Amino acid sequence: MAAKLISGTDIAKTIREELKDRVRELSASGTTPGLATVLVGEDPASRLYVGMKGKAAAEVGIHSRQVTLDADTPEAELLALIDELNADPAIHGILVQLPLPDQIDDRKVLVAIDPAKDVDGFHPINVGALFSGDHTALAPCTPKGVLEMLFRTGNEPEGKRCVIVGRSNIVGRPMASLLIRHHGTVTVAHSRTRDLAGVCREADILVAAVGRPGTITADMVKPGAVVIDVGTTRVEAPDRPRGFRVVGDVDFDAVSEVASWITPVPGGVGPMTIAMLLTNTVEAAARSSEQGAAQGAERAGA
């Protein structure tokens, strides 16, 4: 029996509709969520991603500001821009598109962003809060999107064996924290895991996030498992108009015959990542509004 498809495209569309209502409510109370995206250089893929994020933000009513800097921009100039955005009350979320040019230290940039506006969830304070179980931490968008897909398809992780293949700071490690938060029993596997296939076969929920096409084959999947494919790799496809196609880490056709649920690539996790960026921005704006109201009440009572 073929697996049911988890359409990130459809779920993300529903989330955007829900966000429109939240944005309208916030705007009516005097706070219009604002997102600033910063691009350094002219990398085509990065320009495409930033453009998609700005378009999605505008669609739900988020005020979007895009700043594009030259590829040779000094690190100090970028840090000064971040300071400006940190101080801007109209901006609630700041996203600096990675990778950055060689003359700029990624870590310095990520640390410079106000943790309250870190809608990517990469600031060390947010990372630490997530790992310590703080439910208010802004979580990285891709693993947060995966969790949302699981809940919205009735595949809650509570009590289930969850295996993540990949231990990156962007997906694997925060994914483990989020699954643990929701009572999953979590194993993080990687390139040095002994008997990787055997470990994967124990999973009720299997998350593949290694960036290598075809890593997860049908013999590595327990019948009835939920399979989430985070991988996105371009492979040559001369028959396609653009000369390439995007594939995931999972052998989709074969695994679909074993799993109960599976995400496609493209159209799976990708759209959810952008949806969670918008969600984080709206959450950051709501917290800012609440803090402003609380401070106003304190001043009134003084």
C-alpha positions in Angstrom: 0.0 0.0 0.0 1.5 3.4 -1.0 2.2 5.9 1.7 0.1 9.0 2.2 1.7 12.2 1.0 2.5 14.9 3.6 2.2 18.0 1.4 4.2 20.8 2.9 2.8 23.1 0.2 -0.8 22.5 1.4 0.0 22.7 5.1 2.0 25.9 4.6 -0.9 27.4 2.7 -3.2 26.7 5.6 -0.7 28.2 8.0 -0.4 31.4 6.0 -4.1 31.8 6.0 -4.1 31.4 9.8 -1.3 34.0 10.1 -3.3 36.5 8.1 -5.8 36.6 10.9 -3.1 36.9 13.6 -1.4 39.8 11.7 -4.7 41.6 11.3 -5.4 41.3 15.0 -1.9 42.6 15.9 -2.1 45.4 13.4 -5.5 46.5 14.8 -3.9 46.7 18.2 -1.1 48.9 16.8 1.7 46.4 16.0 2.2 45.4 12.4 4.8 42.5 12.3 8.0 43.5 10.5 10.6 41.3 8.9 14.0 42.5 7.6 15.9 40.2 5.2 19.6 41.0 4.5 21.4 39.6 1.5 25.1 40.2 1.0 26.3 39.6 -2.6 24.5 38.4 -5.7 24.3 34.6 -5.3 21.4 33.5 -7.5 20.1 30.9 -5.1 20.2 33.3 -2.2 18.5 36.0 -4.1 15.7 33.6 -5.0 15.3 32.5 -1.4 15.2 36.0 0.0 12.7 37.0 -2.7 10.5 34.1 -1.8 10.6 35.0 1.8 9.7 38.7 1.2 6.8 37.7 -1.1 5.5 35.3 1.5 5.7 37.9 4.2 3.8 40.5 2.1 1.1 37.9 1.4 0.2 37.5 5.0 0.4 41.2 5.8 3.9 41.3 7.4 5.8 44.5 6.7 8.9 43.4 4.7 12.2 45.2 4.3 14.9 43.7 2.1 18.4 45.1 2.3 20.9 44.0 -0.4 24.6 44.7 0.1 27.6 44.4 -2.2 29.6 41.1 -2.0 32.6 43.1 -0.8 30.8 44.8 2.0 33.0 45.0 5.1 32.0 43.0 8.2 31.7 46.2 10.3 29.2 47.7 7.8 27.0 44.6 8.1 27.2 44.6 11.9 26.3 48.3 11.9 23.2 47.5 9.8 22.2 44.8 12.3 22.5 47.3 15.2 20.2 49.6 13.2 17.6 46.9 12.7 17.9 45.8 16.3 16.9 49.3 17.4 14.1 49.7 14.8 10.7 49.2 16.6 9.0 48.5 13.2 11.2 45.4 12.7 10.4 42.3 14.8 12.4 39.7 12.9 15.9 39.8 11.3 17.1 37.2 8.9 20.6 37.4 7.4 20.8 35.0 4.4 23.7 32.5 4.6 26.3 31.8 3.4 28.1 35.1 3.8 31.2 36.2 1.9 34.6 35.1 3.2 35.5 38.5 4.8 32.5 38.2 7.2 32.4 35.9 10.2 29.0 34.2 10.2 29.1 33.7 14.0 29.7 37.3 14.7 26.7 38.2 12.6 24.4 35.7 14.2 25.4 36.8 17.7 24.9 40.4 16.8 21.2 39.9 16.1 18.9 40.7 19.1 17.7 37.2 20.3 14.2 38.5 20.5 14.4 39.3 16.7 16.3 36.1 15.8 13.5 34.5 13.7 16.0 32.0 12.3 16.6 30.6 15.8 20.4 30.5 15.4 21.4 32.9 18.2 23.3 31.0 21.0 20.8 32.3 23.5 17.9 30.8 21.6 19.8 27.6 20.9 20.6 27.2 24.6 17.0 28.0 25.6 15.7 25.4 23.1 18.1 22.7 24.4 17.2 23.5 28.0 13.5 23.0 27.2 12.3 26.6 27.2 9.1 26.6 25.3 9.3 30.3 24.5 12.6 30.0 22.5 12.4 30.9 18.8 13.2 27.5 17.2 15.0 27.1 13.9 12.4 27.1 11.0 13.1 23.8 9.3 12.8 21.5 12.4 9.9 23.6 13.6 8.2 23.0 10.3 8.8 19.3 10.5 7.2 19.1 13.9 4.2 21.1 12.6 3.8 18.6 9.7 3.8 15.7 12.2 1.1 17.3 14.4 -1.1 18.4 11.5 -1.2 14.9 10.1 -2.0 13.2 13.4 1.6 11.8 13.7 2.4 13.2 17.2 5.8 12.0 18.4 4.7 11.2 22.0 5.8 7.7 23.0 7.3 7.0 19.6 10.8 6.0 18.6 12.2 8.9 16.5 15.4 8.6 14.5 17.1 11.6 13.0 19.8 10.9 10.4 22.0 14.0 10.5 23.4 16.0 13.4 23.7 19.6 12.0 23.1 22.6 14.1 20.5 23.8 11.6 18.3 20.6 11.5 19.5 17.5 13.4 20.2 18.8 16.8 17.3 21.2 17.2 15.0 18.6 15.7 16.1 16.2 18.5 15.3 18.9 21.1 11.8 19.6 19.7 10.9 15.9 19.5 12.1 15.3 23.1 10.0 18.3 24.2 7.0 16.4 22.8 7.9 13.2 24.5 9.5 11.3 21.6 12.2 8.8 22.3 15.0 10.2 20.1 18.1 8.7 18.5 20.4 11.0 16.4 22.3 8.9 13.8 25.1 10.1 11.5 27.9 9.0 9.2 29.7 7.1 12.0 26.7 5.3 13.3 27.2 1.6 13.4 24.5 -0.4 11.5 22.7 2.7 10.3 20.1 0.7 8.5 19.3 -1.2 11.7 19.0 1.9 13.7 16.7 3.5 11.1 14.5 0.4 11.0 13.6 1.0 14.7 12.0 4.3 13.9 8.3 5.1 14.0 9.3 8.5 12.8 12.4 8.8 10.5 13.8 12.2 9.7 16.5 12.3 7.0 18.7 15.4 7.0 22.1 14.6 5.6 22.1 16.2 2.1 23.0 13.0 0.2 20.5 11.7 -2.4 19.3 8.2 -1.9 20.7 7.7 1.6 17.5 6.2 2.9 16.4 3.1 1.0 13.4 0.9 1.4 15.2 -1.7 3.4 16.1 0.9 6.1 12.4 1.7 6.8 10.1 -0.1 9.2 6.8 -0.9 7.6 4.3 1.8 8.5 6.9 4.4 9.6 6.5 8.1 9.0 9.3 9.4 6.8 10.3 13.1 6.6 12.8 14.0 3.9 14.6 17.3 4.7 17.3 16.8 2.0 17.4 19.1 -1.0 20.2 18.4 -3.6 20.4 19.5 -7.2 21.2 16.8 -9.6 21.8 17.1 -13.3 18.8 16.6 -15.5 19.5 17.5 -19.1 15.8 16.8 -20.0 14.6 19.6 -17.7 14.4 23.2 -18.8 16.8 24.4 -16.1 19.1 21.4 -16.5 18.7 20.0 -13.0 16.1 18.6 -10.6 15.9 18.7 -6.9 15.9 15.4 -4.9 15.9 14.5 -1.3 17.8 12.0 0.9 15.1 9.4 0.5 14.6 6.9 -2.3 11.0 8.2 -2.6 9.5 5.7 -5.0 10.7 2.6 -3.1 10.2 4.0 0.4 6.7 5.0 -0.5 5.8 1.4 -0.7 6.9 0.7 2.9 6.1 3.9 4.8 2.7 5.0 6.0 3.4 8.7 5.4 6.1 10.4 3.5 7.1 13.9 2.4 7.9 14.7 -1.3 10.9 16.7 -2.5 10.2 19.4 -3.6 6.9 20.4 -2.0 7.5 18.9 1.4 9.7 20.5 4.1 10.8 23.4 2.0 7.5 25.4 2.0 7.2 24.7 5.7 10.5 26.4 6.4 9.2 29.7 5.0 5.9 29.3 6.8 7.7 28.9 10.1 9.8 32.0 9.4 6.6 33.9 9.1 5.2 32.2 12.2 8.4 33.2 14.2 8.1 36.8 13.0 4.5 37.0 14.1 5.3 35.4 17.5 8.2 37.9 18.0 5.8 40.8 17.1 3.2 39.5 19.6 5.8 39.3 22.4 7.0 42.8 21.6 3.4 44.1 21.7 2.8 42.4 25.0 6.0 43.8 26.5 5.1 47.3 25.3 1.6 47.0 26.9 3.1 45.8 30.2 5.6 48.6 30.2 2.9 51.1 29.5 0.8 49.7 32.4 3.8 50.0 34.7 4.4 53.7 33.7 0.7 54.4 34.2 0.8 53.0 37.7 4.0 54.7 38.7 
